[in-house]
Amino acid sequence: MRAAAVYSAAGSLLLTTLAAAPAGQALGAVPAAPGTAELRGTMVAAARARAAGIGFGACSPADVPEAPSSLRCGTVTVPLDYAHPNGTQIKLTVSRTRATQKDPHNSKRRVPRQGALVYNPGGPGASGMYFPLIGAVPQWRRIAAAYDLVGYAPRGVGRSAPLSCEDPKHFLKAPTAAPEHPSEAYKRQRIARAKAYARGCAQRSGSRLRFYTSLNNARDLDVLRAALGEDRLTFVGASYGTYFGTLYASMFPTHVRRMVLDSAVNPDPEKIWYRANLDQSAAFEERWRDFKDWVARHDDVYKLGNTAAKVQRGYDTARERLAGKAAGGTVGPGQLQSAFLTAGYYDDFWPSRAAALSAYLKGDPKPLVRLAAPDTDTAKEAENTSAVYTAVECNDAPWPTDWTTWDRDNTRLARVAPFETWDNAWMNLPCAYWPAPRQQPLDVRTGPGELPPVLILSAERDAAAPYAGALELNRRLSGSVLVTERDAGTHGIGGGANACVNGYFETYLLEGRVPGRRASCAPHQEPKPDTPAGRAKRPAKLPR
């Protein structure tokens, strides 16, 4: 899930070196190719789900608080282990709004219904239960007229057989440190924490932990398709959702009707997931530079300096001050870094982050506290998201199990890409000590005519899903089409701020037409420096 198309020369050379280096010994790798037992199990589960359907009714506040009456919720039953489809069953929560069949531009025209459109927002660990409400947004109204909009919580997420790795009360500890070049003592602390976290996942989840994988997410998607009564799937996946969407396309090509893969993850098995995270950290450095350049261009507003270097000095000053005294008692360097990481995902957040930094350096910490202080009300959800992210990525593929490999690779990368490298490493380090068996990633490839045209969307400077991944996916899925937003870096562009991208997106979903193998759009307009610092809210989730 990583980012920009162009690295600095030093960063590019370094990543080439890392990719060529041995990743370290991996524990317990098991074949992940979709075997006969799992395929048979998926067929059994799908047939059962088609017969049962989904009993949609009012949404529980636990699934969607204060849901409007138009949003209905239900569950679909899937096997925990597809090799044993009659064994332990789990329920996934599902939400839906019906196609309005009303043309938003002509109230007298009735729009033919085209079936269900299923959406996944990424993660791993993100829920799509709120997705159907997007039909009220202008960019989605024509799509909502033609399709039932369907969201769901994947296995492990929310109330869908939830995973947990530690007590949520301890998850949002604050303030925390975030050294760009950590000491040996700090590294030992983080190693101990990663080992404890991995043990906690095993202790709290038991024997079911190994079944939370991308391959099972793809199988669950086929069972959901059948439960919705669809012979073929229309699917929009964003970020990580593009990865298991790609697995689905490879495993069940005849079940695909239309598929949009937005902000594509690189499906190369050599990238899943250790090297992909190194790529992501390098790309965030480039996107961080984009943010600083923008702030410098608006020095008349923020007074943080008229060069990126001066803006960086202001950020470093804030980090040093917060290390000495946390803002509001809870915002330290770690919370500062997390708040500004969102600017790497979405340029919508640039004005509020710049304004908060400016205010803090002038003596007013309140805007920064509003942006960065941990929200204890969301601790349970945040812990669950982290647990699912960790379980899926650790289960999916071999990881280096020797700390010296992690230390070498991240120390080298942090010399040229310090902004996110070590924080990303700490997030994934439990995978070095993971107690469950690892799988071998599926080598995704489809031949001519095996799959309907798939639409791939990518911003050229996306930091969470580097553009190289979209190019690789375009090569691997025969007949796929790549639409690029040039010189832009927003993570997730379909149905967003770019009218050109939305034109391709809408035409494909409504008419099935694609522009050819490649197409491009000019970037959307940069944000204006007019958002008051205290108004912006942090995003509910960040796909990583």
Long-range contacts (C-beta under 8 A, 24 or more apart in sequence): 1-122, 1-239, 1-240, 1-263, 1-265, 1-276, 1-280, 1-464, 1-465, 1-543, 1-544, 2-266, 2-276, 2-277, 2-279, 2-280, 2-281, 2-282, 2-283, 2-284, 2-462, 2-463, 2-464, 2-465, 2-466, 2-469, 3-279, 3-280, 3-282, 3-283, 3-284, 3-286, 3-287, 3-344, 3-461, 3-462, 3-463, 3-464, 3-465, 3-466, 3-467, 3-489, 4-283, 4-286, 4-287, 4-460, 4-461, 4-462, 4-463, 4-466, 4-467, 4-489, 5-460, 5-461, 5-466, 5-467, 5-468, 6-286, 6-461, 7-282, 7-283, 7-286, 8-285, 8-286, 8-416, 10-416, 11-282, 11-285, 11-286, 11-413, 11-416, 11-417, 14-282, 14-412, 14-413, 14-415, 14-416, 15-278, 15-279, 15-282, 15-413, 17-412, 18-275, 18-278, 18-409, 18-412, 18-413, 19-270, 19-275, 21-408, 21-409, 22-405, 23-274, 23-275, 23-398, 23-399, 23-400, 23-405, 24-400, 24-401, 24-402, 24-404, 24-405, 24-406, 25-400, 25-401, 25-402, 26-398, 26-399, 26-400, 26-401, 26-438, 27-398, 27-401, 27-434, 27-438, 28-436, 28-437, 28-438, 29-397, 29-398, 29-437, 29-438, 29-439, 29-440, 30-437, 30-438, 30-439, 30-440, 31-439, 31-440, 32-213, 32-215, 32-396, 32-439, 32-440, 32-441, 32-442, 33-440, 33-442, 34-215, 34-251, 34-442, 35-83, 37-82, 37-83, 38-82, 38-83, 38-215, 38-219, 39-251, 40-85, 41-79, 41-81, 41-82, 41-83, 41-84, 41-85, 41-219, 42-82, 42-85, 42-219, 42-222, 42-223, 44-85, 44-86, 45-77, 45-78, 45-79, 45-82, 45-85, 45-219, 45-223, 46-222, 46-223, 46-225, 46-226, 47-226, 48-77, 49-76, 49-77, 49-78, 49-223, 49-224, 49-226, 49-227, 50-226, 50-227, 50-229, 52-77, 52-227, 53-227, 53-229, 54-94, 54-96, 54-227, 54-228, 56-94, 56-96, 59-95, 60-159, 62-158, 62-159, 63-93, 63-95, 63-129, 63-153, 63-158, 63-159, 64-95, 64-129, 64-130, 67-95, 68-133, 70-97, 70-98, 71-95, 71-96, 71-97, 71-132, 71-133, 72-96, 72-97, 73-129, 76-152, 76-223, 76-224, 76-227, 78-155, 78-219, 78-220, 78-223, 80-161, 80-208, 80-211, 81-211, 82-216, 82-219, 88-208, 90-155, 90-160, 90-161, 91-159, 91-160, 91-161, 92-152, 92-153, 92-154, 92-155, 92-160, 92-161, 92-220, 92-224, 93-129, 93-152, 93-153, 93-158, 93-159, 93-160, 94-150, 94-151, 94-152, 94-224, 94-227, 95-128, 95-129, 95-130, 95-131, 95-132, 95-150, 95-151, 95-152, 96-132, 96-148, 96-149, 96-150, 96-151, 97-132, 97-133, 97-135, 97-144, 97-148, 97-149, 98-148, 99-144, 99-145, 99-146, 99-147, 99-148, 99-149, 100-135, 100-141, 100-144, 100-145, 101-145, 101-146, 102-145, 103-142, 103-145, 104-138, 104-141, 104-142, 104-145, 105-142, 111-142, 111-145, 111-146, 112-146, 113-146, 113-147, 113-148, 114-146, 114-147, 114-234, 114-510, 115-147, 115-148, 115-230, 115-234, 115-257, 116-147, 116-148, 116-149, 116-150, 116-228, 116-229, 116-230, 116-234, 117-143, 117-147, 117-148, 117-149, 117-150, 117-234, 117-235, 117-236, 117-509, 118-150, 118-151, 118-152, 118-221, 118-224, 118-225, 118-228, 118-233, 118-234, 118-235, 118-236, 119-149, 119-150, 119-151, 119-235, 119-236, 119-237, 119-238, 119-241, 120-152, 120-154, 120-221, 120-235, 120-236, 120-237, 120-238, 120-240, 120-241, 120-244, 120-245, 121-238, 121-239, 121-241, 121-492, 121-541, 121-543, 122-237, 122-238, 122-239, 122-240, 122-241, 122-242, 122-263, 122-492, 122-543, 123-154, 123-157, 123-239, 123-240, 123-241, 123-385, 123-388, 123-389, 123-392, 123-541, 123-543, 123-544, 124-154, 124-214, 124-217, 124-240, 124-388, 124-389, 124-391, 124-392, 124-393, 125-156, 125-157, 125-384, 125-385, 125-386, 125-387, 125-388, 125-389, 125-392, 125-541, 126-157, 126-240, 126-385, 126-541, 126-543, 127-151, 127-152, 127-153, 127-154, 127-157, 127-158, 127-541, 128-152, 128-153, 128-154, 129-153, 129-158, 134-495, 137-495, 139-495, 139-496, 139-502, 140-495, 142-506, 142-510, 143-495, 143-506, 143-509, 143-510, 146-509, 146-510, 147-234, 147-509, 148-228, 150-224, 150-228, 152-224, 154-217, 154-220, 154-388, 155-211, 155-212, 155-216, 155-217, 155-220, 156-212, 156-384, 156-387, 156-388, 156-391, 156-392, 157-384, 157-385, 157-388, 158-381, 158-384, 161-208, 162-384, 163-201, 163-204, 163-205, 163-209, 163-212, 163-384, 163-387, 163-388, 163-391, 164-204, 164-205, 164-383, 164-384, 164-387, 165-197, 165-200, 165-201, 165-204, 165-205, 165-383, 165-386, 165-387, 165-390, 165-391, 166-197, 166-200, 166-204, 166-383, 166-387, 167-383, 168-379, 168-380, 168-382, 168-383, 168-384, 169-379, 171-379, 171-382, 171-383, 171-386, 172-374, 172-375, 172-376, 172-379, 172-382, 174-326, 174-330, 174-331, 174-332, 174-334, 174-335, 174-373, 174-374, 175-322, 175-326, 175-329, 175-330, 175-331, 175-332, 175-333, 175-334, 175-335, 176-332, 176-333, 176-334, 176-335, 177-323, 177-332, 177-333, 177-334, 178-319, 178-332, 178-333, 178-334, 178-336, 178-337, 178-422, 178-423, 179-333, 179-422, 180-414, 180-418, 180-419, 180-421, 180-422, 181-414, 181-418, 181-422, 182-422, 187-407, 190-426, 190-429, 191-403, 191-429, 193-426, 194-426, 194-429, 194-430, 194-432, 194-433, 195-430, 195-433, 197-390, 197-430, 198-394, 198-430, 198-431, 198-433, 198-434, 198-435, 199-433, 199-435, 201-387, 201-390, 201-391, 201-430, 201-434, 201-435, 202-435, 202-436, 205-387, 205-391, 209-391, 209-395, 209-435, 209-436, 210-395, 210-436, 210-437, 212-388, 212-391, 212-392, 212-395, 213-392, 213-395, 213-396, 213-439, 214-243, 214-244, 214-247, 214-392, 214-396, 215-244, 215-247, 215-251, 215-396, 215-439, 215-442, 217-244, 217-247, 217-392, 218-244, 218-245, 218-247, 218-248, 218-251, 218-252, 219-251, 221-245, 221-248, 222-248, 222-251, 222-252, 222-255, 225-255, 230-257, 231-255, 232-256, 232-257, 233-257, 233-259, 234-258, 234-259, 234-509, 235-259, 235-260, 236-260, 236-262, 236-494, 236-509, 237-261, 237-262, 238-262, 238-263, 238-492, 238-494, 238-543, 239-263, 239-265, 239-464, 239-465, 239-491, 239-492, 239-543, 240-265, 240-543, 242-456, 242-465, 242-473, 243-267, 243-272, 246-444, 246-473, 246-476, 246-477, 247-442, 247-444, 249-444, 249-446, 249-451, 249-454, 249-477, 250-442, 250-444, 250-445, 250-446, 251-442, 253-446, 253-450, 253-451, 256-451, 256-452, 256-454, 257-452, 258-452, 258-455, 258-508, 258-509, 258-512, 259-452, 259-454, 259-455, 260-454, 260-455, 260-456, 260-457, 260-494, 260-505, 260-508, 260-509, 261-454, 261-455, 261-456, 261-457, 261-473, 262-456, 262-457, 262-458, 262-492, 262-493, 262-494, 263-457, 263-458, 263-459, 263-462, 263-464, 263-465, 263-491, 263-492, 263-493, 263-543, 264-456, 264-457, 264-458, 264-465, 264-469, 264-470, 264-473, 265-465, 265-469, 265-473, 266-466, 266-468, 266-469, 266-472, 266-473, 267-441, 267-444, 267-469, 267-472, 267-473, 267-476, 268-472, 269-397, 269-440, 269-441, 269-442, 269-443, 271-469, 272-396, 272-397, 272-441, 273-393, 273-396, 273-397, 273-399, 273-428, 273-431, 274-397, 274-399, 274-400, 274-428, 274-431, 276-469, 277-424, 277-425, 277-428, 278-409, 278-410, 278-413, 279-466, 279-468, 279-469, 280-420, 280-424, 280-463, 280-464, 280-466, 280-544, 281-410, 281-413, 281-417, 281-420, 281-421, 281-424, 281-425, 282-413, 282-416, 282-417, 282-421, 283-462, 283-463, 283-464, 283-466, 284-341, 284-344, 284-417, 284-419, 284-420, 284-424, 284-463, 284-464, 285-416, 285-417, 285-418, 285-419, 285-420, 285-421, 286-461, 286-463, 287-343, 287-344, 287-461, 287-462, 287-463, 287-489, 288-340, 288-343, 288-344, 288-419, 288-420, 288-463, 290-347, 290-461, 290-489, 291-340, 291-343, 291-344, 291-347, 291-350, 291-353, 294-347, 294-350, 294-354, 294-526, 294-527, 295-350, 295-354, 298-354, 298-529, 301-354, 301-529, 302-354, 302-355, 302-357, 302-358, 302-529, 303-358, 303-362, 304-354, 304-357, 304-358, 304-361, 314-357, 314-358, 314-361, 315-340, 315-357, 317-361, 318-357, 318-360, 318-361, 318-368, 321-360, 327-360, 327-365, 327-368, 327-369, 327-372, 327-373, 328-365, 328-366, 328-369, 328-373, 330-369, 330-373, 330-374, 331-365, 331-368, 331-369, 331-372, 331-373, 334-423, 335-372, 335-373, 335-374, 336-368, 336-372, 337-419, 337-420, 337-423, 338-372, 338-423, 339-368, 339-371, 339-372, 339-538, 341-420, 341-423, 341-542, 342-538, 342-539, 342-542, 344-419, 344-420, 344-463, 344-464, 344-489, 345-463, 345-464, 345-490, 345-491, 345-539, 345-542, 346-490, 346-491, 346-539, 347-489, 347-490, 347-526, 347-527, 348-490, 348-527, 349-536, 349-539, 350-527, 351-527, 351-528, 351-529, 351-530, 351-531, 351-536, 352-531, 352-532, 352-533, 352-535, 352-536, 353-536, 354-529, 355-529, 355-531, 355-532, 355-533, 356-533, 356-534, 358-533, 359-533, 366-534, 367-533, 367-534, 368-533, 370-533, 370-534, 371-533, 371-536, 371-538, 372-538, 385-541, 389-427, 389-544, 390-428, 390-430, 390-431, 391-436, 393-428, 393-431, 394-430, 394-431, 394-434, 394-436, 394-438, 395-434, 395-436, 395-437, 395-438, 395-439, 396-438, 396-439, 396-441, 397-438, 397-439, 397-440, 397-441, 398-438, 398-440, 399-428, 399-431, 399-432, 399-434, 399-438, 400-432, 401-432, 401-433, 402-432, 403-432, 406-432, 424-544, 427-544, 444-476, 444-477, 445-476, 445-477, 445-478, 446-476, 446-477, 446-478, 446-479, 447-478, 448-478, 448-479, 449-478, 449-479, 450-478, 451-477, 451-478, 451-479, 451-480, 452-479, 452-512, 453-479, 453-480, 453-481, 453-512, 453-514, 454-479, 454-480, 454-481, 455-480, 455-481, 455-483, 455-504, 455-505, 455-508, 455-514, 456-480, 456-481, 456-482, 456-483, 457-482, 457-483, 457-485, 457-493, 457-494, 457-501, 457-504, 457-505, 458-482, 458-483, 458-484, 458-485, 458-493, 459-484, 459-485, 459-488, 459-489, 459-490, 459-491, 459-493, 460-484, 460-485, 460-486, 460-487, 460-488, 460-489, 461-487, 461-488, 461-489, 462-489, 462-490, 462-491, 463-489, 463-491, 464-491, 464-542, 464-543, 464-544, 465-491, 474-517, 474-518, 481-514, 481-515, 481-516, 481-517, 481-518, 481-519, 482-517, 482-518, 482-519, 483-515, 483-518, 483-519, 483-520, 483-521, 484-518, 484-519, 484-520, 484-521, 485-520, 485-521, 485-522, 485-523, 485-524, 486-520, 486-521, 486-522, 486-523, 487-523, 488-523, 488-524, 490-524, 491-543, 492-543, 496-524, 497-524, 497-525, 498-523, 498-524
